[in-house]
Amino acid sequence: MDARAKTGVSIRGATRRYGAVTALDDVSLDIAPGEFVSLLGPSGSGKTTLLGILGGFVQPSSGSVWVGERDITFAPPHKRNIGIVFQNYALFPHMTVGENVAFSLRARREPKSTWARRVAEALAMVELKGYESRSVHQLSGGQKQRVALARAIVFQPQLILMDEPLSALDKQLRETMQIELRRLHRQLGATIVNVTHDQREALTMSDRVAVLKDGKLVQIDTPERLYDRPCDAFVASFIGEATLLDVSRAGDNAVRLGNTLLRTAHPLPRGDKLLLAVQTEKLIIDGENRHADANRLSCRVTEVLYQGESLRVFASLADGTAISLRQPGGHDARQRIPAPGAAMTVALDPQDTIVVPA
């Protein structure tokens, strides 16, 4: 990749209205050169609208978009030097793999003498070396996705946009392609903006994740901080699996759940209405945890679901509040889980005791 790929993006106050409906509401976001950022949110959150504004397919009602020092807010898509990978691949069925990849070069009137070399280089990057003469119909879903990626990178774009590029793939292939996209990003050093509704995909692939809701940017952070330090109840419940429980303030770093005092290693948010975000992966069955300062909750097992690599354990607190935890699916772990109806104590480390505003 040449130096043009090392270009950051700045979105300033981007808003898009459709009559009385605001699809995107005053979103500002800076993306560093070479960064991989995923736009994550439920349907109608504004993530696809924001990607469309970046690509030039949607005009903002107000705000601006900059790539490096260039204002591209109203530049047409073909003059933005942006590579795009669509959800449905958008390959031309009557063209070979090589012709599909070269199409980006032909559309930009690049010298024809360079096409063969650049197509070969792009296909090698996506591990499809020698596929130039193959028909699109001969390719698997994963191979088609790789061809779409090669077409997006062959002309050395400043920015690569990806619109749910893995959603059409089966689970196993999708997870493999997540790792491949991370590898490709490291190799290219390109700035990438990816739209997805899959939380695990966003956390796996991204340097940072931007969570949107109702057209607004709610939180942007690294995957670790987004999962460990959600800013509010929406993010806490949308990222991973979490049960939200009403708690009351009991000091600078403590809350009370019913009669149980819970300590947290993090400052409590402001406000009187607080929620404890109990993440299933961070609760463990007491006895496995030897830390004296762990928070402990007494409960009763209501159901155990076997889900292959893990077990989902549902339980009820003394007041009837439902919680759940996820345990490894191996034989030893299964032996330690009490049967439905049995009493159980679960532990939560203060570092994993997350309190958010209601």
C-alpha positions as a Markdown table, in Angstrom:
| # | Residue | x | y | z |
|---|---|---|---|---|
| 1 | Met | 0.0 | 0.0 | 0.0 |
| 2 | Asp | 1.3 | 3.5 | -0.8 |
| 3 | Ala | 1.3 | 6.5 | 1.5 |
| 4 | Arg | -2.2 | 7.5 | 0.3 |
| 5 | Ala | -3.7 | 4.7 | 2.4 |
| 6 | Lys | -2.2 | 6.3 | 5.5 |
| 7 | Thr | -5.0 | 8.9 | 5.6 |
| 8 | Gly | -7.3 | 9.6 | 8.5 |
| 9 | Val | -11.0 | 10.5 | 8.4 |
| 10 | Ser | -12.9 | 13.2 | 10.2 |
| 11 | Ile | -16.7 | 13.3 | 10.4 |
| 12 | Arg | -18.0 | 16.6 | 11.8 |
| 13 | Gly | -21.6 | 17.0 | 12.9 |
| 14 | Ala | -23.0 | 14.7 | 10.3 |
| 15 | Thr | -26.8 | 14.8 | 10.2 |
| 16 | Arg | -29.2 | 13.2 | 7.8 |
| 17 | Arg | -32.9 | 13.9 | 7.8 |
| 18 | Tyr | -35.7 | 12.3 | 5.7 |
| 19 | Gly | -38.6 | 14.6 | 6.2 |
| 20 | Ala | -39.5 | 14.4 | 9.9 |
| 21 | Val | -37.2 | 11.4 | 10.5 |
| 22 | Thr | -33.6 | 12.0 | 11.6 |
| 23 | Ala | -31.6 | 8.9 | 10.5 |
| 24 | Leu | -28.3 | 10.4 | 11.7 |
| 25 | Asp | -28.1 | 13.0 | 14.4 |
| 26 | Asp | -25.0 | 15.3 | 14.7 |
| 27 | Val | -22.4 | 12.5 | 14.7 |
| 28 | Ser | -18.7 | 13.6 | 15.0 |
| 29 | Leu | -16.0 | 11.0 | 14.7 |
| 30 | Asp | -12.2 | 11.1 | 14.1 |
| 31 | Ile | -10.6 | 7.9 | 12.6 |
| 32 | Ala | -6.8 | 7.8 | 12.8 |
| 33 | Pro | -4.7 | 6.9 | 9.7 |
| 34 | Gly | -4.5 | 3.1 | 9.4 |
| 35 | Glu | -7.2 | 2.5 | 12.0 |
| 36 | Phe | -9.9 | -0.3 | 11.7 |
| 37 | Val | -13.2 | 1.1 | 13.1 |
| 38 | Ser | -16.5 | -0.8 | 13.2 |
| 39 | Leu | -19.9 | 0.9 | 13.3 |
| 40 | Leu | -22.1 | -1.2 | 15.4 |
| 41 | Gly | -25.7 | -0.9 | 16.3 |
| 42 | Pro | -29.2 | -2.4 | 15.9 |
| 43 | Ser | -31.4 | -1.9 | 12.8 |
| 44 | Gly | -32.2 | 1.8 | 12.4 |
| 45 | Ser | -29.3 | 3.0 | 14.5 |
| 46 | Gly | -27.8 | 5.1 | 11.6 |
| 47 | Lys | -24.7 | 3.0 | 10.9 |
| 48 | Thr | -25.5 | 2.3 | 7.3 |
| 49 | Thr | -26.5 | 5.9 | 6.7 |
| 50 | Leu | -23.1 | 7.0 | 8.1 |
| 51 | Leu | -21.3 | 4.6 | 5.9 |
| 52 | Gly | -23.3 | 5.9 | 2.9 |
| 53 | Ile | -22.3 | 9.5 | 3.8 |
| 54 | Leu | -18.6 | 8.4 | 3.8 |
| 55 | Gly | -19.0 | 6.6 | 0.5 |
| 56 | Gly | -20.9 | 9.5 | -1.2 |
| 57 | Phe | -24.1 | 7.5 | -1.7 |
| 58 | Val | -26.0 | 9.6 | 0.9 |
| 59 | Gln | -25.7 | 13.4 | 1.1 |
| 60 | Pro | -25.7 | 14.8 | 4.6 |
| 61 | Ser | -28.4 | 17.3 | 5.6 |
| 62 | Ser | -25.6 | 19.1 | 7.5 |
| 63 | Gly | -22.1 | 18.5 | 8.6 |
| 64 | Ser | -18.9 | 17.6 | 6.7 |
| 65 | Val | -16.6 | 14.7 | 5.9 |
| 66 | Trp | -12.8 | 15.0 | 5.5 |
| 67 | Val | -10.3 | 12.5 | 4.3 |
| 68 | Gly | -6.9 | 13.8 | 5.3 |
| 69 | Glu | -6.9 | 17.5 | 4.4 |
| 70 | Arg | -9.6 | 17.1 | 1.7 |
| 71 | Asp | -13.3 | 18.0 | 2.2 |
| 72 | Ile | -15.2 | 15.2 | 0.3 |
| 73 | Thr | -18.7 | 16.0 | 1.7 |
| 74 | Phe | -20.2 | 16.6 | -1.7 |
| 75 | Ala | -17.7 | 14.8 | -3.9 |
| 76 | Pro | -19.3 | 12.0 | -6.1 |
| 77 | Pro | -18.4 | 8.4 | -5.1 |
| 78 | His | -16.1 | 7.8 | -8.1 |
| 79 | Lys | -13.9 | 10.8 | -7.1 |
| 80 | Arg | -13.4 | 9.8 | -3.5 |
| 81 | Asn | -10.6 | 7.2 | -4.0 |
| 82 | Ile | -12.5 | 4.9 | -1.6 |
| 83 | Gly | -12.6 | 1.1 | -1.9 |
| 84 | Ile | -16.0 | -0.5 | -1.0 |
| 85 | Val | -16.9 | -4.1 | -0.1 |
| 86 | Phe | -20.6 | -4.7 | -0.3 |
| 87 | Gln | -22.7 | -7.2 | 1.6 |
| 88 | Asn | -23.6 | -9.2 | -1.5 |
| 89 | Tyr | -20.1 | -9.0 | -3.1 |
| 90 | Ala | -21.5 | -7.2 | -6.2 |
| 91 | Leu | -19.2 | -9.2 | -8.5 |
| 92 | Phe | -19.9 | -9.3 | -12.3 |
| 93 | Pro | -21.0 | -12.9 | -13.1 |
| 94 | His | -20.0 | -12.6 | -16.8 |
| 95 | Met | -16.4 | -11.6 | -15.9 |
| 96 | Thr | -13.5 | -13.7 | -14.7 |
| 97 | Val | -11.9 | -13.2 | -11.3 |
| 98 | Gly | -9.1 | -11.2 | -12.9 |
| 99 | Glu | -11.6 | -9.0 | -14.9 |
| 100 | Asn | -13.6 | -8.3 | -11.8 |
| 101 | Val | -10.6 | -7.1 | -9.9 |
| 102 | Ala | -9.3 | -5.1 | -12.9 |
| 103 | Phe | -12.6 | -3.4 | -13.2 |
| 104 | Ser | -11.6 | -0.9 | -10.5 |
| 105 | Leu | -8.5 | 0.0 | -12.5 |
| 106 | Arg | -10.4 | 0.3 | -15.7 |
| 107 | Ala | -13.0 | 2.6 | -14.1 |
| 108 | Arg | -10.2 | 4.9 | -12.9 |
| 109 | Arg | -8.4 | 4.8 | -16.2 |
| 110 | Glu | -5.3 | 3.4 | -14.8 |
| 111 | Pro | -2.6 | 2.5 | -17.4 |
| 112 | Lys | -3.6 | -0.9 | -18.9 |
| 113 | Ser | 0.0 | -2.0 | -18.9 |
| 114 | Thr | -0.1 | -2.2 | -15.0 |
| 115 | Trp | -3.4 | -4.1 | -14.7 |
| 116 | Ala | -2.0 | -7.7 | -14.7 |
| 117 | Arg | 0.7 | -7.0 | -12.2 |
| 118 | Arg | -1.6 | -5.1 | -9.8 |
| 119 | Val | -4.4 | -7.7 | -10.1 |
| 120 | Ala | -1.9 | -10.5 | -9.3 |
| 121 | Glu | -0.6 | -8.5 | -6.3 |
| 122 | Ala | -4.1 | -7.9 | -5.0 |
| 123 | Leu | -5.2 | -11.6 | -5.4 |
| 124 | Ala | -2.0 | -12.7 | -3.7 |
| 125 | Met | -2.8 | -10.5 | -0.7 |
| 126 | Val | -6.2 | -12.2 | -0.3 |
| 127 | Glu | -4.6 | -15.6 | -0.8 |
| 128 | Leu | -6.1 | -16.2 | -4.3 |
| 129 | Lys | -2.9 | -16.3 | -6.3 |
| 130 | Gly | -3.4 | -17.8 | -9.7 |
| 131 | Tyr | -7.2 | -17.4 | -9.7 |
| 132 | Glu | -7.3 | -14.7 | -12.5 |
| 133 | Ser | -8.9 | -16.9 | -15.1 |
| 134 | Arg | -11.5 | -18.6 | -12.8 |
| 135 | Ser | -15.2 | -17.9 | -13.4 |
| 136 | Val | -17.1 | -16.3 | -10.5 |
| 137 | His | -19.5 | -19.3 | -10.6 |
| 138 | Gln | -16.6 | -21.6 | -9.7 |
| 139 | Leu | -16.0 | -19.8 | -6.4 |
| 140 | Ser | -17.2 | -20.5 | -2.9 |
| 141 | Gly | -18.8 | -17.8 | -0.7 |
| 142 | Gly | -15.5 | -17.2 | 1.1 |
| 143 | Gln | -13.6 | -16.9 | -2.2 |
| 144 | Lys | -16.1 | -14.5 | -3.6 |
| 145 | Gln | -15.7 | -12.3 | -0.6 |
| 146 | Arg | -11.9 | -12.4 | -1.1 |
| 147 | Val | -12.3 | -11.3 | -4.7 |
| 148 | Ala | -14.5 | -8.4 | -3.6 |
| 149 | Leu | -11.8 | -7.4 | -1.2 |
| 150 | Ala | -9.1 | -7.7 | -3.9 |
| 151 | Arg | -11.2 | -5.4 | -6.1 |
| 152 | Ala | -11.5 | -2.9 | -3.3 |
| 153 | Ile | -7.7 | -2.7 | -2.6 |
| 154 | Val | -6.2 | -3.1 | -6.1 |
| 155 | Phe | -6.2 | 0.7 | -6.8 |
| 156 | Gln | -4.6 | 1.6 | -3.4 |
| 157 | Pro | -7.5 | 3.6 | -2.0 |
| 158 | Gln | -7.2 | 6.1 | 0.8 |
| 159 | Leu | -10.1 | 4.5 | 2.7 |
| 160 | Ile | -11.8 | 1.1 | 2.6 |
| 161 | Leu | -15.5 | 0.9 | 3.5 |
| 162 | Met | -17.1 | -2.5 | 4.3 |
| 163 | Asp | -20.9 | -3.0 | 4.5 |
| 164 | Glu | -21.6 | -6.1 | 6.5 |
| 165 | Pro | -19.1 | -8.0 | 4.3 |
| 166 | Leu | -19.3 | -11.3 | 6.2 |
| 167 | Ser | -23.1 | -11.6 | 6.9 |
| 168 | Ala | -23.8 | -13.9 | 4.0 |
| 169 | Leu | -21.2 | -16.5 | 5.2 |
| 170 | Asp | -21.9 | -19.4 | 7.5 |
| 171 | Lys | -20.7 | -19.2 | 11.1 |
| 172 | Gln | -17.4 | -21.1 | 10.8 |
| 173 | Leu | -16.4 | -19.3 | 7.6 |
| 174 | Arg | -17.4 | -16.0 | 9.0 |
| 175 | Glu | -15.1 | -16.5 | 12.0 |
| 176 | Thr | -12.2 | -17.6 | 9.7 |
| 177 | Met | -12.7 | -14.5 | 7.5 |
| 178 | Gln | -12.6 | -12.2 | 10.6 |
| 179 | Ile | -9.1 | -13.4 | 11.3 |
| 180 | Glu | -8.2 | -13.0 | 7.6 |
| 181 | Leu | -9.5 | -9.5 | 7.5 |
| 182 | Arg | -7.4 | -8.6 | 10.6 |
| 183 | Arg | -4.3 | -10.1 | 8.9 |
| 184 | Leu | -5.1 | -8.2 | 5.7 |
| 185 | His | -5.5 | -4.9 | 7.6 |
| 186 | Arg | -2.1 | -5.3 | 9.3 |
| 187 | Gln | -0.6 | -6.1 | 5.9 |
| 188 | Leu | -2.2 | -3.1 | 4.1 |
| 189 | Gly | -2.0 | -0.5 | 6.9 |
| 190 | Ala | -5.2 | 0.9 | 5.3 |
| 191 | Thr | -7.9 | 2.9 | 7.1 |
| 192 | Ile | -11.0 | 0.7 | 7.3 |
| 193 | Val | -14.6 | 1.5 | 8.3 |
| 194 | Asn | -16.8 | -1.5 | 8.7 |
| 195 | Val | -20.5 | -1.7 | 9.3 |
| 196 | Thr | -21.8 | -4.7 | 11.3 |
| 197 | His | -24.7 | -5.7 | 13.6 |
| 198 | Asp | -22.6 | -8.6 | 15.0 |
| 199 | Gln | -21.1 | -7.7 | 18.3 |
| 200 | Arg | -18.5 | -10.5 | 18.4 |
| 201 | Glu | -17.4 | -9.6 | 14.8 |
| 202 | Ala | -16.9 | -6.0 | 15.8 |
| 203 | Leu | -14.9 | -6.9 | 18.9 |
| 204 | Thr | -12.8 | -9.4 | 17.1 |
| 205 | Met | -11.8 | -7.2 | 14.1 |
| 206 | Ser | -11.6 | -3.6 | 15.3 |
| 207 | Asp | -9.1 | -1.3 | 16.8 |
| 208 | Arg | -12.1 | 0.7 | 18.0 |
| 209 | Val | -15.9 | 0.2 | 17.9 |
| 210 | Ala | -18.4 | 3.0 | 17.5 |
| 211 | Val | -21.9 | 2.1 | 19.0 |
| 212 | Leu | -24.8 | 3.9 | 17.5 |
| 213 | Lys | -28.4 | 4.1 | 18.7 |
| 214 | Asp | -31.3 | 6.1 | 17.2 |
| 215 | Gly | -29.0 | 8.0 | 14.9 |
| 216 | Lys | -26.6 | 9.1 | 17.7 |
| 217 | Leu | -23.1 | 8.0 | 18.6 |
| 218 | Val | -23.4 | 6.5 | 22.1 |
| 219 | Gln | -19.8 | 5.4 | 22.7 |
| 220 | Ile | -16.6 | 4.8 | 20.8 |
| 221 | Asp | -13.8 | 2.8 | 22.4 |
| 222 | Thr | -11.4 | -0.1 | 22.1 |
| 223 | Pro | -13.1 | -3.5 | 22.2 |
| 224 | Glu | -11.8 | -4.1 | 25.8 |
| 225 | Arg | -13.0 | -0.8 | 27.2 |
| 226 | Leu | -16.3 | -1.1 | 25.4 |
| 227 | Tyr | -17.0 | -4.5 | 27.0 |
| 228 | Asp | -15.4 | -3.8 | 30.4 |
| 229 | Arg | -16.6 | -0.1 | 30.8 |
| 230 | Pro | -19.9 | 0.4 | 29.0 |
| 231 | Cys | -21.1 | 4.0 | 29.3 |
| 232 | Asp | -24.8 | 3.3 | 29.8 |
| 233 | Ala | -27.4 | 0.6 | 30.1 |
| 234 | Phe | -27.9 | 0.3 | 26.3 |
| 235 | Val | -24.2 | -0.4 | 25.6 |
| 236 | Ala | -24.0 | -2.8 | 28.6 |
| 237 | Ser | -26.9 | -4.9 | 27.3 |
| 238 | Phe | -26.0 | -4.6 | 23.6 |
| 239 | Ile | -22.4 | -5.8 | 23.9 |
| 240 | Gly | -22.2 | -9.4 | 25.0 |
| 241 | Glu | -24.7 | -10.9 | 27.4 |
| 242 | Ala | -25.7 | -8.9 | 30.5 |
| 243 | Thr | -28.5 | -8.8 | 33.0 |
| 244 | Leu | -29.3 | -5.3 | 34.4 |
| 245 | Leu | -30.2 | -5.2 | 38.0 |
| 246 | Asp | -31.4 | -2.2 | 40.1 |
| 247 | Val | -28.9 | -1.2 | 42.8 |
| 248 | Ser | -28.6 | 1.7 | 45.2 |
| 249 | Arg | -25.5 | 3.7 | 46.0 |
| 250 | Ala | -23.7 | 2.6 | 49.1 |
| 251 | Gly | -20.5 | 4.7 | 49.1 |
| 252 | Asp | -17.9 | 5.9 | 46.6 |
| 253 | Asn | -17.2 | 2.5 | 45.2 |
| 254 | Ala | -20.0 | 0.3 | 46.5 |
| 255 | Val | -23.7 | -0.4 | 45.7 |
| 256 | Arg | -26.3 | -2.5 | 47.4 |
| 257 | Leu | -28.3 | -5.2 | 45.6 |
| 258 | Gly | -31.2 | -5.9 | 48.0 |
| 259 | Asn | -29.4 | -6.6 | 51.3 |
| 260 | Thr | -26.1 | -7.5 | 49.6 |
| 261 | Leu | -23.2 | -5.0 | 49.5 |
| 262 | Leu | -21.2 | -5.1 | 46.3 |
| 263 | Arg | -17.9 | -3.3 | 45.8 |
| 264 | Thr | -16.6 | -2.1 | 42.5 |
| 265 | Ala | -13.1 | -1.2 | 41.4 |
| 266 | His | -14.4 | 1.7 | 39.3 |
| 267 | Pro | -15.9 | 5.1 | 40.2 |
| 268 | Leu | -19.7 | 5.0 | 40.2 |
| 269 | Pro | -21.5 | 7.1 | 37.6 |
| 270 | Arg | -23.5 | 10.2 | 38.7 |
| 271 | Gly | -27.2 | 10.0 | 39.5 |
| 272 | Asp | -29.5 | 8.2 | 41.9 |
| 273 | Lys | -30.7 | 5.6 | 39.5 |
| 274 | Leu | -28.0 | 2.9 | 39.0 |
| 275 | Leu | -27.9 | -0.5 | 37.3 |
| 276 | Leu | -25.5 | -3.4 | 37.9 |
| 277 | Ala | -24.6 | -5.0 | 34.6 |
| 278 | Val | -24.0 | -8.7 | 35.4 |
| 279 | Gln | -22.1 | -10.1 | 32.4 |
| 280 | Thr | -22.6 | -13.9 | 32.0 |
| 281 | Glu | -18.9 | -14.6 | 31.2 |
| 282 | Lys | -17.7 | -12.8 | 34.4 |
| 283 | Leu | -19.8 | -14.6 | 37.0 |
| 284 | Ile | -18.2 | -17.7 | 38.3 |
| 285 | Ile | -19.3 | -20.5 | 40.6 |
| 286 | Asp | -17.9 | -19.7 | 44.1 |
| 287 | Gly | -15.1 | -22.1 | 45.1 |
| 288 | Glu | -13.2 | -21.4 | 41.9 |
| 289 | Asn | -12.5 | -17.9 | 43.1 |
| 290 | Arg | -10.0 | -17.6 | 46.0 |
| 291 | His | -10.0 | -13.8 | 46.3 |
| 292 | Ala | -11.4 | -12.6 | 49.6 |
| 293 | Asp | -12.7 | -9.3 | 48.2 |
| 294 | Ala | -14.9 | -11.0 | 45.5 |
| 295 | Asn | -18.5 | -10.1 | 45.6 |
| 296 | Arg | -20.8 | -13.0 | 46.3 |
| 297 | Leu | -24.4 | -13.7 | 45.5 |
| 298 | Ser | -26.6 | -16.5 | 46.8 |
| 299 | Cys | -29.0 | -18.0 | 44.3 |
| 300 | Arg | -30.8 | -21.2 | 43.2 |
| 301 | Val | -30.2 | -22.9 | 39.9 |
| 302 | Thr | -33.3 | -23.0 | 37.7 |
| 303 | Glu | -32.0 | -24.4 | 34.4 |
| 304 | Val | -28.8 | -25.6 | 32.8 |
| 305 | Leu | -28.5 | -25.5 | 29.0 |
| 306 | Tyr | -25.8 | -27.4 | 27.1 |
| 307 | Gln | -24.6 | -25.3 | 24.1 |
| 308 | Gly | -21.5 | -27.2 | 22.9 |
| 309 | Glu | -18.4 | -25.2 | 23.9 |
| 310 | Ser | -20.2 | -23.7 | 26.9 |
| 311 | Leu | -23.0 | -24.2 | 29.4 |
| 312 | Arg | -25.6 | -21.5 | 30.1 |
| 313 | Val | -26.7 | -21.7 | 33.8 |
| 314 | Phe | -29.8 | -19.8 | 34.8 |
| 315 | Ala | -30.4 | -19.0 | 38.4 |
| 316 | Ser | -32.7 | -17.0 | 40.7 |
| 317 | Leu | -31.7 | -14.7 | 43.5 |
| 318 | Ala | -33.6 | -14.7 | 46.8 |
| 319 | Asp | -36.1 | -12.0 | 45.6 |
| 320 | Gly | -36.8 | -13.9 | 42.4 |
| 321 | Thr | -34.5 | -11.9 | 40.2 |
| 322 | Ala | -33.2 | -14.0 | 37.3 |
| 323 | Ile | -29.4 | -14.0 | 36.5 |
| 324 | Ser | -27.3 | -16.3 | 34.3 |
| 325 | Leu | -23.7 | -17.3 | 33.8 |
| 326 | Arg | -21.7 | -19.1 | 31.2 |
| 327 | Gln | -19.4 | -21.9 | 32.0 |
| 328 | Pro | -16.9 | -24.0 | 29.9 |
| 329 | Gly | -18.5 | -27.0 | 28.3 |
| 330 | Gly | -15.8 | -29.5 | 29.3 |
| 331 | His | -16.5 | -32.5 | 31.6 |
| 332 | Asp | -14.9 | -31.1 | 34.7 |
| 333 | Ala | -16.9 | -27.8 | 34.5 |
| 334 | Arg | -20.1 | -29.8 | 34.0 |
| 335 | Gln | -19.4 | -31.8 | 37.1 |
| 336 | Arg | -19.2 | -28.6 | 39.2 |
| 337 | Ile | -22.5 | -27.2 | 38.2 |
| 338 | Pro | -25.3 | -27.9 | 40.7 |
| 339 | Ala | -28.5 | -29.5 | 39.5 |
| 340 | Pro | -31.7 | -27.4 | 38.9 |
| 341 | Gly | -33.3 | -26.6 | 42.2 |
| 342 | Ala | -30.0 | -26.7 | 44.2 |
| 343 | Ala | -28.5 | -23.7 | 46.0 |
| 344 | Met | -25.5 | -22.0 | 44.5 |
| 345 | Thr | -23.2 | -19.1 | 45.3 |
| 346 | Val | -21.7 | -17.1 | 42.5 |
| 347 | Ala | -18.7 | -14.7 | 42.7 |
| 348 | Leu | -18.0 | -11.5 | 40.8 |
| 349 | Asp | -14.6 | -9.7 | 41.0 |
| 350 | Pro | -14.7 | -6.0 | 41.8 |
| 351 | Gln | -13.0 | -5.3 | 38.5 |
| 352 | Asp | -15.9 | -7.0 | 36.8 |
| 353 | Thr | -18.6 | -5.3 | 38.9 |
| 354 | Ile | -19.9 | -2.8 | 36.3 |
| 355 | Val | -22.3 | -0.1 | 37.4 |
| 356 | Val | -24.0 | 2.1 | 34.8 |
| 357 | Pro | -26.6 | 4.9 | 34.9 |
| 358 | Ala | -30.2 | 3.7 | 34.4 |
